[in-house]
Amino acid sequence: MPTYFAGKTASIVWNSVTLPLSQWSMTLKSEAVDVTNFNSGGFKESIDGLSEAEITASGPYSGAPLGVTPGQRAALTVNVNSIGPVGFTFTTAQCTQGKISADVKGAVQCEYTFVSSGTITLAT
């Protein structure tokens, strides 16, 4: 029987600071380098190029220093839940964007985008 996780307890750990989340997503990308030539038999050919992961995370802003600055590089862990170490660890990631927003009817939110620049490990 597969194990499923409720998303309500996700968090990220950035530079040893744990940030609670209300939403996160991860997009894994791999570049397809075109190597089509006259011997390709009329079909396109490609080889694997560079890979990356883009992680977007958002959650409530507590007013505490977040320790996340666009341009900064550090280890990043995305925890799927708080019950155990289930998630993804990136040896190095770069924060590419930070945003803090407020709505009159809700809590102040912070949102960050990270791009991996190292290996990805599934923590189980």
TIMI-2910 file (N, C-alpha, C, CB; in pm, 1 decimal, decimal comma, always signed):
<rs>
+----------+----------+----------+----------+----------+----------+----------+----------+----------+----------+----------+----------+------+
!      n_x !      n_y !      n_z !     ca_x !     ca_y !     ca_z !      c_x !      c_y !      c_z !     cb_x !     cb_y !     cb_z ! resn !
+----------+----------+----------+----------+----------+----------+----------+----------+----------+----------+----------+----------+------+
!    +84,7 !   -117,7 !     +0,0 !     +0,0 !     +0,0 !     +0,0 !    +88,8 !   +123,4 !     +0,0 !    -96,2 !     +0,1 !   +121,8 !  Met !
!    +70,6 !   +213,4 !    -93,8 !   +152,7 !   +335,1 !    -97,3 !   +123,7 !   +426,2 !    +21,9 !   +128,5 !   +411,4 !   -227,8 !  Pro !
!   +222,8 !   +506,3 !    +55,7 !   +206,9 !   +605,8 !   +160,9 !   +178,2 !   +739,9 !    +96,5 !   +333,1 !   +613,3 !   +251,3 !  Thr !
!    +77,4 !   +809,0 !   +145,2 !    +42,7 !   +941,8 !    +96,3 !    +64,5 !  +1041,8 !   +208,8 !   -104,4 !   +946,7 !    +44,9 !  Tyr !
!    +87,6 !  +1167,2 !   +172,6 !   +119,1 !  +1268,7 !   +272,2 !    +21,5 !  +1385,3 !   +261,3 !   +263,8 !  +1318,0 !   +255,6 !  Phe !
!    -19,1 !  +1435,6 !   +374,9 !    -98,7 !  +1558,1 !   +377,6 !     -3,3 !  +1675,5 !   +363,5 !   -183,6 !  +1569,3 !   +509,3 !  Ala !
!    -39,7 !  +1773,3 !   +283,9 !    +48,4 !  +1886,3 !   +259,3 !    +49,7 !  +1990,8 !   +368,6 !    +10,8 !  +1950,3 !   +133,3 !  Gly !
!    -28,6 !  +1971,8 !   +471,9 !    -46,4 !  +2076,4 !   +572,4 !    +72,7 !  +2100,0 !   +663,8 !   -162,7 !  +2043,9 !   +655,0 !  Lys !
!   +174,4 !  +2014,3 !   +659,1 !   +287,6 !  +2032,2 !   +750,1 !   +420,2 !  +2048,9 !   +676,9 !   +296,7 !  +1914,6 !   +844,2 !  Thr !
!   +418,0 !  +2095,5 !   +554,1 !   +541,2 !  +2111,5 !   +476,3 !   +623,1 !  +2230,1 !   +527,6 !   +508,4 !  +2130,5 !   +326,9 !  Ala !
!   +753,7 !  +2222,8 !   +502,0 !   +842,3 !  +2333,2 !   +538,5 !   +966,5 !  +2325,2 !   +450,6 !   +880,3 !  +2328,5 !   +690,8 !  Ser !
!  +1044,3 !  +2432,7 !   +451,4 !  +1175,6 !  +2428,7 !   +388,0 !  +1279,1 !  +2466,4 !   +492,2 !  +1182,7 !  +2524,0 !   +264,4 !  Ile !
!  +1398,4 !  +2414,0 !   +474,3 !  +1511,4 !  +2450,7 !   +559,6 !  +1614,3 !  +2514,3 !   +467,5 !  +1571,2 !  +2325,3 !   +638,0 !  Val !
!  +1641,3 !  +2641,8 !   +492,0 !  +1734,4 !  +2719,8 !   +410,0 !  +1840,2 !  +2775,8 !   +501,9 !  +1661,5 !  +2834,1 !   +331,5 !  Trp !
!  +1964,0 !  +2737,0 !   +480,9 !  +2072,7 !  +2792,1 !   +561,1 !  +2044,8 !  +2775,3 !   +710,5 !  +2093,8 !  +2940,1 !   +527,6 !  Asn !
!  +1995,5 !  +2657,7 !   +748,9 !  +1963,9 !  +2619,2 !   +887,4 !  +1842,6 !  +2690,6 !   +946,1 !  +2082,3 !  +2645,9 !   +974,8 !  Ser !
!  +1763,7 !  +2763,4 !   +866,4 !  +1641,9 !  +2828,9 !   +914,1 !  +1522,3 !  +2754,1 !   +856,4 !  +1638,6 !  +2980,8 !   +873,5 !  Val !
!  +1430,0 !  +2710,1 !   +942,9 !  +1310,7 !  +2639,2 !   +898,2 !  +1197,6 !  +2739,7 !   +877,4 !  +1269,2 !  +2529,5 !  +1000,8 !  Thr !
!  +1139,2 !  +2736,1 !   +757,9 !  +1028,5 !  +2824,7 !   +724,0 !   +904,0 !  +2741,1 !   +699,4 !  +1062,1 !  +2911,5 !   +599,8 !  Leu !
!   +795,4 !  +2764,2 !   +776,0 !   +672,0 !  +2690,0 !   +751,5 !   +610,3 !  +2736,1 !   +619,2 !   +571,5 !  +2709,3 !   +868,8 !  Pro !
!   +543,8 !  +2644,1 !   +552,9 !   +486,9 !  +2675,1 !   +422,2 !   +336,7 !  +2655,7 !   +419,0 !   +551,3 !  +2590,0 !   +316,1 !  Leu !
!   +273,2 !  +2725,4 !   +328,7 !   +134,3 !  +2696,2 !   +297,3 !   +124,2 !  +2638,0 !   +156,4 !    +47,6 !  +2823,3 !   +310,2 !  Ser !
!   +232,2 !  +2652,0 !    +78,5 !   +233,1 !  +2596,9 !    -56,6 !   +376,6 !  +2585,3 !   -106,7 !   +149,0 !  +2684,6 !   -152,3 !  Gln !
!   +406,4 !  +2480,6 !   -181,2 !   +535,0 !  +2469,0 !   -249,8 !   +516,3 !  +2385,7 !   -375,0 !   +643,0 !  +2406,3 !   -157,5 !  Trp !
!   +604,8 !  +2407,1 !   -470,2 !   +605,3 !  +2325,6 !   -591,1 !   +748,7 !  +2310,7 !   -638,6 !   +516,0 !  +2388,2 !   -702,3 !  Ser !
!   +773,2 !  +2200,3 !   -707,6 !   +906,3 !  +2175,0 !   -760,7 !   +890,4 !  +2129,1 !   -905,1 !   +983,5 !  +2068,5 !   -674,9 !  Met !
!   +962,5 !  +2193,6 !   -994,6 !   +962,8 !  +2155,8 !  -1135,1 !  +1102,2 !  +2107,2 !  -1170,2 !   +919,6 !  +2274,8 !  -1226,4 !  Thr !
!  +1111,6 !  +1981,9 !  -1213,8 !  +1238,5 !  +1925,2 !  -1256,9 !  +1251,4 !  +1945,1 !  -1407,2 !  +1248,9 !  +1774,3 !  -1219,0 !  Leu !
!  +1365,8 !  +1992,7 !  -1450,7 !  +1387,0 !  +2022,0 !  -1591,8 !  +1515,8 !  +1957,0 !  -1640,0 !  +1391,1 !  +2173,7 !  -1615,9 !  Lys !
!  +1515,4 !  +1916,0 !  -1766,2 !  +1636,5 !  +1864,8 !  -1830,5 !  +1639,3 !  +1918,5 !  -1973,2 !  +1641,2 !  +1707,2 !  -1828,6 !  Ser !
!  +1751,1 !  +1971,0 !  -2008,6 !  +1768,8 !  +2029,2 !  -2140,7 !  +1789,3 !  +1917,1 !  -2243,7 !  +1889,0 !  +2127,9 !  -2141,6 !  Glu !
!  +1721,7 !  +1927,7 !  -2358,2 !  +1742,4 !  +1833,8 !  -2468,4 !  +1828,4 !  +1905,5 !  -2572,5 !  +1604,6 !  +1784,4 !  -2530,4 !  Ala !
!  +1953,5 !  +1862,7 !  -2584,5 !  +2047,0 !  +1926,3 !  -2677,4 !  +2029,7 !  +1861,2 !  -2814,7 !  +2195,7 !  +1913,5 !  -2626,8 !  Val !
!  +1999,6 !  +1941,9 !  -2912,9 !  +1974,7 !  +1892,6 !  -3048,3 !  +2105,4 !  +1849,4 !  -3113,8 !  +1905,1 !  +2000,7 !  -3133,6 !  Asp !
!  +2111,6 !  +1721,7 !  -3155,8 !  +2228,2 !  +1669,2 !  -3227,1 !  +2185,1 !  +1607,6 !  -3361,4 !  +2302,1 !  +1563,4 !  -3139,9 !  Val !
!  +2072,8 !  +1655,5 !  -3416,2 !  +2022,6 !  +1606,2 !  -3543,9 !  +2127,6 !  +1629,2 !  -3652,7 !  +1888,9 !  +1675,7 !  -3581,0 !  Thr !
!  +2145,7 !  +1525,9 !  -3736,9 !  +2243,0 !  +1537,9 !  -3845,0 !  +2190,4 !  +1463,6 !  -3968,1 !  +2382,1 !  +1482,0 !  -3801,4 !  Asn !
!  +2270,4 !  +1457,5 !  -4072,3 !  +2227,0 !  +1394,2 !  -4197,0 !  +2205,2 !  +1243,1 !  -4182,8 !  +2329,2 !  +1420,4 !  -4305,8 !  Phe !
!  +2260,6 !  +1182,5 !  -4077,8 !  +2243,8 !  +1039,0 !  -4055,7 !  +2130,0 !  +1007,7 !  -3958,4 !  +2373,1 !   +979,6 !  -4003,6 !  Asn !
!  +2047,5 !  +1106,2 !  -3925,5 !  +1939,7 !  +1087,1 !  -3827,7 !  +1816,9 !  +1018,6 !  -3886,2 !  +1899,3 !  +1220,0 !  -3769,8 !  Ser !
!  +1818,8 !   +986,3 !  -4014,8 !  +1708,3 !   +913,2 !  -4076,5 !  +1578,9 !   +992,1 !  -4083,6 !  +1684,1 !   +787,0 !  -4001,8 !  Gly !
!  +1587,9 !  +1124,3 !  -4087,3 !  +1467,2 !  +1206,6 !  -4096,2 !  +1401,5 !  +1235,4 !  -3962,1 !  +1368,3 !  +1140,1 !  -4185,0 !  Gly !
!  +1463,7 !  +1194,1 !  -3853,8 !  +1409,3 !  +1219,7 !  -3720,7 !  +1503,0 !  +1310,8 !  -3642,7 !  +1386,7 !  +1087,6 !  -3644,5 !  Phe !
!  +1445,6 !  +1388,0 !  -3552,5 !  +1527,9 !  +1470,5 !  -3465,7 !  +1598,4 !  +1380,9 !  -3364,5 !  +1442,7 !  +1578,7 !  -3394,2 !  Lys !
!  +1719,9 !  +1415,9 !  -3329,8 !  +1794,2 !  +1344,8 !  -3226,9 !  +1838,1 !  +1444,5 !  -3120,6 !  +1916,5 !  +1270,2 !  -3287,3 !  Glu !
!  +1842,4 !  +1396,6 !  -2997,3 !  +1889,6 !  +1483,5 !  -2889,6 !  +1963,9 !  +1400,7 !  -2786,2 !  +1772,1 !  +1559,5 !  -2824,0 !  Ser !
!  +2043,5 !  +1469,2 !  -2706,1 !  +2112,4 !  +1408,8 !  -2592,3 !  +2077,5 !  +1490,9 !  -2468,6 !  +2268,4 !  +1403,0 !  -2615,3 !  Ile !
!  +2094,6 !  +1429,8 !  -2353,0 !  +2066,1 !  +1500,8 !  -2228,1 !  +2164,6 !  +1614,8 !  -2208,9 !  +2071,7 !  +1404,6 !  -2107,9 !  Asp !
!  +2111,7 !  +1729,5 !  -2172,6 !  +2195,0 !  +1844,7 !  -2143,7 !  +2194,6 !  +1872,2 !  -1994,5 !  +2147,1 !  +1967,6 !  -2221,5 !  Gly !
!  +2188,5 !  +1996,9 !  -1960,4 !  +2192,0 !  +2037,7 !  -1820,5 !  +2057,2 !  +2015,0 !  -1752,8 !  +2232,3 !  +2184,4 !  -1809,2 !  Leu !
!  +2061,2 !  +1980,3 !  -1626,6 !  +1940,1 !  +1958,1 !  -1548,9 !  +1931,0 !  +2060,7 !  -1437,2 !  +1937,1 !  +1815,2 !  -1491,6 !  Ser !
!  +1810,1 !  +2088,0 !  -1393,7 !  +1789,1 !  +2177,3 !  -1280,5 !  +1653,5 !  +2149,1 !  -1219,1 !  +1799,9 !  +2325,2 !  -1323,5 !  Glu !
!  +1634,8 !  +2200,1 !  -1101,9 !  +1504,7 !  +2197,4 !  -1036,4 !  +1472,4 !  +2340,7 !   -995,6 !  +1503,8 !  +2099,9 !   -912,0 !  Ala !
!  +1347,7 !  +2380,4 !  -1015,6 !  +1302,8 !  +2511,6 !   -970,2 !  +1200,5 !  +2488,0 !   -860,0 !  +1242,2 !  +2597,0 !  -1088,4 !  Glu !
!  +1223,1 !  +2548,0 !   -745,5 !  +1137,4 !  +2529,8 !   -629,4 !  +1074,8 !  +2664,0 !   -594,5 !  +1217,2 !  +2471,8 !   -508,7 !  Ile !
!   +943,1 !  +2666,2 !   -584,7 !   +871,9 !  +2785,3 !   -540,8 !   +803,2 !  +2749,9 !   -409,8 !   +768,7 !  +2835,3 !   -649,1 !  Thr !
!   +822,5 !  +2832,3 !   -308,7 !   +766,4 !  +2806,8 !   -177,0 !   +706,2 !  +2934,6 !   -121,3 !   +873,5 !  +2751,2 !    -81,5 !  Ala !
!   +590,6 !  +2922,0 !    -57,6 !   +528,9 !  +3039,1 !     +4,6 !   +464,7 !  +2999,1 !   +136,4 !   +424,1 !  +3103,1 !    -89,5 !  Ser !
!   +456,3 !  +3096,6 !   +224,3 !   +397,1 !  +3071,5 !   +354,8 !   +379,1 !  +3200,5 !   +431,5 !   +482,7 !  +2974,7 !   +434,6 !  Gly !
!   +324,8 !  +3189,8 !   +551,4 !   +299,6 !  +3309,6 !   +632,0 !   +429,7 !  +3373,3 !   +679,3 !   +212,0 !  +3275,2 !   +752,2 !  Pro !
!   +429,8 !  +3504,3 !   +683,1 !   +546,1 !  +3580,1 !   +729,9 !   +527,3 !  +3610,9 !   +877,5 !   +565,5 !  +3711,8 !   +647,5 !  Tyr !
!   +623,2 !  +3566,9 !   +960,6 !   +610,2 !  +3580,9 !  +1105,9 !   +671,0 !  +3710,1 !  +1159,6 !   +675,1 !  +3463,5 !  +1174,2 !  Ser !
!   +739,9 !  +3786,0 !  +1074,3 !   +806,4 !  +3907,0 !  +1120,4 !   +949,7 !  +3883,1 !  +1161,5 !   +731,4 !  +3966,0 !  +1234,5 !  Gly !
!   +988,5 !  +3755,4 !  +1174,2 !  +1125,4 !  +3721,9 !  +1212,7 !  +1216,8 !  +3733,9 !  +1091,1 !  +1132,7 !  +3578,8 !  +1272,9 !  Ala !
!  +1346,0 !  +3759,4 !  +1113,1 !  +1438,9 !  +3761,9 !   +999,9 !  +1437,9 !  +3627,1 !   +928,8 !  +1582,3 !  +3796,9 !  +1046,9 !  Pro !
!  +1422,8 !  +3628,7 !   +797,0 !  +1408,4 !  +3505,6 !   +720,9 !  +1541,5 !  +3446,7 !   +678,3 !  +1323,8 !  +3530,1 !   +600,4 !  Leu !
!  +1643,3 !  +3528,7 !   +665,8 !  +1773,0 !  +3478,1 !   +625,7 !  +1779,4 !  +3433,4 !   +480,7 !  +1811,0 !  +3365,6 !   +713,2 !  Gly !
!  +1683,7 !  +3476,8 !   +399,1 !  +1681,9 !  +3441,2 !   +258,0 !  +1697,4 !  +3568,3 !   +177,3 !  +1551,2 !  +3365,8 !   +219,7 !  Val !
!  +1802,9 !  +3573,8 !    +96,0 !  +1830,4 !  +3691,5 !    +14,0 !  +1848,9 !  +3646,2 !   -130,6 !  +1956,8 !  +3768,5 !    +65,5 !  Thr !
!  +1778,2 !  +3709,0 !   -225,9 !  +1800,9 !  +3671,7 !   -365,5 !  +1949,3 !  +3683,3 !   -401,9 !  +1716,3 !  +3760,1 !   -458,9 !  Pro !
!  +1999,0 !  +3582,4 !   -472,7 !  +2139,7 !  +3575,1 !   -508,3 !  +2219,5 !  +3486,3 !   -415,0 !  +2198,9 !  +3712,0 !   -509,6 !  Gly !
!  +2166,8 !  +3461,9 !   -296,8 !  +2236,5 !  +3380,7 !   -197,3 !  +2230,3 !  +3232,5 !   -234,7 !  +2175,7 !  +3403,0 !    -57,4 !  Gln !
!  +2337,3 !  +3159,2 !   -205,2 !  +2343,7 !  +3014,7 !   -228,8 !  +2361,1 !  +2943,9 !    -94,9 !  +2460,5 !  +2978,2 !   -326,5 !  Arg !
!  +2290,3 !  +2832,9 !    -80,0 !  +2300,8 !  +2752,6 !    +42,4 !  +2237,3 !  +2617,3 !    +16,1 !  +2232,4 !  +2823,8 !   +164,1 !  Ala !
!  +2251,4 !  +2527,3 !   +113,9 !  +2181,9 !  +2399,3 !   +106,4 !  +2032,9 !  +2424,2 !   +129,0 !  +2238,7 !  +2297,4 !   +211,2 !  Ala !
!  +1948,3 !  +2347,4 !    +62,6 !  +1803,2 !  +2363,5 !    +72,8 !  +1740,3 !  +2226,9 !    +90,9 !  +1744,9 !  +2434,9 !    -52,6 !  Leu !
!  +1650,8 !  +2215,5 !   +189,0 !  +1572,5 !  +2093,8 !   +207,7 !  +1425,5 !  +2130,7 !   +202,1 !  +1607,5 !  +2023,3 !   +342,4 !  Thr !
!  +1350,2 !  +2058,4 !   +121,3 !  +1205,0 !  +2074,7 !   +113,4 !  +1144,8 !  +1955,0 !   +184,5 !  +1153,9 !  +2085,9 !    -36,4 !  Val !
!  +1081,2 !  +1978,7 !   +299,7 !  +1020,2 !  +1871,1 !   +377,6 !   +875,0 !  +1854,8 !   +335,1 !  +1029,9 !  +1900,0 !   +530,0 !  Asn !
!   +839,9 !  +1733,7 !   +295,3 !   +703,6 !  +1705,3 !   +252,2 !   +608,6 !  +1711,2 !   +370,7 !   +695,7 !  +1567,8 !   +184,0 !  Val !
!   +652,7 !  +1663,0 !   +486,3 !   +569,8 !  +1667,2 !   +606,4 !   +658,9 !  +1681,2 !   +729,1 !   +481,3 !  +1540,4 !   +617,1 !  Asn !
!   +598,3 !  +1698,1 !   +844,0 !   +676,6 !  +1716,2 !   +966,9 !   +690,2 !  +1587,6 !  +1046,5 !   +613,3 !  +1822,7 !  +1053,8 !  Ser !
!   +632,0 !  +1479,0 !   +997,9 !   +633,8 !  +1353,5 !  +1072,5 !   +770,4 !  +1287,3 !  +1065,9 !   +527,4 !  +1258,5 !  +1019,1 !  Ile !
!   +838,2 !  +1298,4 !   +954,4 !   +968,3 !  +1236,3 !   +939,5 !  +1045,5 !  +1304,9 !   +829,1 !   +954,6 !  +1086,9 !   +910,8 !  Gly !
!  +1169,6 !  +1266,5 !   +812,2 !  +1252,4 !  +1331,7 !   +711,4 !  +1218,8 !  +1283,4 !   +570,2 !  +1399,6 !  +1307,1 !   +740,9 !  Pro !
!  +1101,0 !  +1316,4 !   +521,9 !  +1061,1 !  +1282,1 !   +386,2 !  +1060,8 !  +1410,4 !   +305,6 !   +921,0 !  +1211,8 !   +382,6 !  Val !
!  +1145,0 !  +1416,2 !   +203,9 !  +1151,9 !  +1537,1 !   +124,3 !  +1268,3 !  +1531,4 !    +28,6 !  +1162,9 !  +1658,9 !   +212,9 !  Gly !
!  +1312,2 !  +1647,5 !    -13,1 !  +1418,5 !  +1658,7 !   -111,1 !  +1526,6 !  +1751,1 !    -56,6 !  +1364,0 !  +1710,5 !   -246,6 !  Phe !
!  +1651,2 !  +1710,1 !    -71,4 !  +1763,7 !  +1792,1 !    -28,1 !  +1847,9 !  +1827,5 !   -149,6 !  +1849,1 !  +1718,5 !    +79,2 !  Thr !
!  +1880,6 !  +1955,0 !   -160,3 !  +1963,8 !  +2006,5 !   -267,8 !  +2095,7 !  +2050,1 !   -205,8 !  +1893,9 !  +2124,8 !   -343,9 !  Phe !
!  +2207,3 !  +1996,5 !   -255,7 !  +2336,5 !  +2031,2 !   -196,8 !  +2362,1 !  +2180,7 !   -207,7 !  +2449,5 !  +1953,0 !   -264,8 !  Thr !
!  +2322,1 !  +2240,4 !   -318,0 !  +2333,6 !  +2384,6 !   -334,7 !  +2214,8 !  +2433,5 !   -415,0 !  +2467,0 !  +2423,1 !   -403,9 !  Thr !
!  +2155,8 !  +2540,9 !   -369,5 !  +2047,1 !  +2606,2 !   -441,6 !  +2069,7 !  +2756,0 !   -432,6 !  +1906,7 !  +2566,0 !   -383,9 !  Ala !
!  +2016,0 !  +2827,2 !   -527,5 !  +2027,2 !  +2973,4 !   -527,8 !  +1888,0 !  +3032,9 !   -518,9 !  +2101,2 !  +3024,7 !   -655,2 !  Gln !
!  +1872,1 !  +3128,5 !   -429,0 !  +1746,6 !  +3203,1 !   -422,2 !  +1747,5 !  +3303,2 !   -537,8 !  +1729,1 !  +3275,7 !   -282,2 !  Cys !
!  +1649,2 !  +3293,7 !   -626,9 !  +1644,5 !  +3383,8 !   -741,5 !  +1540,7 !  +3493,2 !   -725,9 !  +1616,8 !  +3306,2 !   -866,6 !  Thr !
!  +1446,6 !  +3476,3 !   -631,3 !  +1343,1 !  +3578,1 !   -613,5 !  +1283,3 !  +3567,7 !   -474,6 !  +1233,1 !  +3563,9 !   -720,3 !  Gln !
!  +1254,6 !  +3680,7 !   -414,5 !  +1185,5 !  +3686,6 !   -287,3 !  +1073,9 !  +3789,1 !   -295,7 !  +1282,9 !  +3720,6 !   -173,1 !  Gly !
!   +960,4 !  +3758,8 !   -233,8 !   +845,0 !  +3848,8 !   -243,1 !   +767,7 !  +3842,1 !   -111,7 !   +752,7 !  +3811,1 !   -364,3 !  Lys !
!   +729,9 !  +3956,0 !    -59,1 !   +642,9 !  +3962,4 !    +57,9 !   +519,9 !  +4039,8 !    +15,9 !   +714,4 !  +4029,3 !   +181,7 !  Ile !
!   +402,3 !  +3983,6 !    +45,4 !   +278,0 !  +4048,1 !     +2,7 !   +176,3 !  +4044,3 !   +115,7 !   +220,9 !  +3979,7 !   -123,8 !  Ser !
!    +82,7 !  +4136,9 !   +109,1 !    -22,0 !  +4145,5 !   +211,0 !   -156,5 !  +4165,9 !   +143,6 !     +6,7 !  +4260,4 !   +310,9 !  Ala !
!   -257,2 !  +4107,6 !   +204,9 !   -395,4 !  +4124,2 !   +161,2 !   -474,0 !  +4168,2 !   +283,8 !   -454,5 !  +3991,0 !    +98,0 !  Asp !
!   -563,7 !  +4259,6 !   +267,8 !   -638,0 !  +4313,3 !   +381,4 !   -716,5 !  +4203,8 !   +455,4 !   -733,4 !  +4423,0 !   +333,9 !  Val !
!   -752,3 !  +4095,6 !   +387,3 !   -831,4 !  +3989,2 !   +449,2 !   -748,9 !  +3868,1 !   +491,8 !   -938,2 !  +3944,8 !   +354,5 !  Lys !
!   -617,5 !  +3872,1 !   +476,3 !   -538,4 !  +3754,1 !   +509,4 !   -408,3 !  +3789,2 !   +576,6 !   -510,8 !  +3673,9 !   +386,3 !  Gly !
!   -331,4 !  +3686,4 !   +603,3 !   -201,0 !  +3704,1 !   +666,8 !    -98,4 !  +3751,1 !   +564,0 !   -154,5 !  +3572,7 !   +733,3 !  Ala !
!     +2,6 !  +3820,6 !   +611,8 !   +113,2 !  +3860,8 !   +524,8 !   +185,2 !  +3733,2 !   +481,0 !   +212,2 !  +3960,8 !   +598,3 !  Val !
!   +217,3 !  +3722,7 !   +353,0 !   +278,8 !  +3603,5 !   +296,0 !   +417,1 !  +3635,7 !   +240,6 !   +189,8 !  +3544,3 !   +185,9 !  Gln !
!   +506,7 !  +3539,1 !   +247,2 !   +636,0 !  +3551,4 !   +179,2 !   +646,0 !  +3437,6 !    +77,8 !   +756,3 !  +3547,6 !   +281,9 !  Cys !
!   +708,1 !  +3468,7 !    -35,0 !   +722,5 !  +3370,4 !   -142,0 !   +864,8 !  +3376,3 !   -195,5 !   +619,4 !  +3395,6 !   -255,9 !  Glu !
!   +922,5 !  +3259,0 !   -216,5 !  +1059,4 !  +3251,3 !   -265,1 !  +1068,6 !  +3153,5 !   -380,9 !  +1154,7 !  +3210,0 !   -152,4 !  Tyr !
!  +1161,3 !  +3182,1 !   -471,1 !  +1192,5 !  +3091,0 !   -579,6 !  +1339,6 !  +3054,7 !   -569,5 !  +1158,8 !  +3153,7 !   -718,2 !  Thr !
!  +1367,7 !  +2925,1 !   -578,4 !  +1503,3 !  +2873,6 !   -572,0 !  +1531,3 !  +2791,9 !   -697,0 !  +1524,7 !  +2788,5 !   -444,6 !  Phe !
!  +1656,3 !  +2790,9 !   -740,8 !  +1700,7 !  +2707,1 !   -851,9 !  +1816,3 !  +2622,8 !   -801,9 !  +1742,3 !  +2792,8 !   -976,7 !  Val !
!  +1807,6 !  +2491,6 !   -826,1 !  +1914,2 !  +2401,9 !   -780,9 !  +2039,2 !  +2422,2 !   -865,2 !  +1868,5 !  +2254,7 !   -787,5 !  Ser !
!  +2153,2 !  +2406,6 !   -801,9 !  +2279,1 !  +2407,8 !   -877,0 !  +2369,3 !  +2297,0 !   -825,0 !  +2350,0 !  +2546,1 !   -865,7 !  Ser !
!  +2307,4 !  +2194,9 !   -770,8 !  +2380,5 !  +2079,8 !   -720,1 !  +2291,1 !  +1957,8 !   -729,3 !  +2428,0 !  +2102,8 !   -574,3 !  Gly !
!  +2335,5 !  +1848,6 !   -671,8 !  +2260,3 !  +1723,9 !   -680,9 !  +2135,2 !  +1727,6 !   -593,7 !  +2348,4 !  +1606,2 !   -640,7 !  Thr !
!  +2036,0 !  +1645,8 !   -633,0 !  +1909,6 !  +1633,4 !   -559,4 !  +1908,2 !  +1496,2 !   -494,4 !  +1784,6 !  +1653,1 !   -653,7 !  Ile !
!  +1875,0 !  +1493,0 !   -364,6 !  +1866,5 !  +1367,0 !   -291,9 !  +1726,7 !  +1355,1 !   -233,6 !  +1975,0 !  +1358,2 !   -180,1 !  Thr !
!  +1664,5 !  +1239,9 !   -251,2 !  +1535,4 !  +1214,4 !   -189,6 !  +1561,2 !  +1166,2 !    -48,4 !  +1451,8 !  +1110,5 !   -271,2 !  Leu !
!  +1513,6 !  +1241,7 !    +49,7 !  +1529,7 !  +1203,8 !   +190,4 !  +1410,4 !  +1119,7 !   +230,6 !  +1543,2 !  +1329,4 !   +282,9 !  Ala !
!  +1435,4 !   +999,7 !   +279,5 !  +1326,1 !   +912,3 !   +322,0 !  +1347,1 !   +864,9 !   +463,1 !  +1312,8 !   +793,3 !   +228,9 !  Thr !
+----------+----------+----------+----------+----------+----------+----------+----------+----------+----------+----------+----------+------+
</rs>
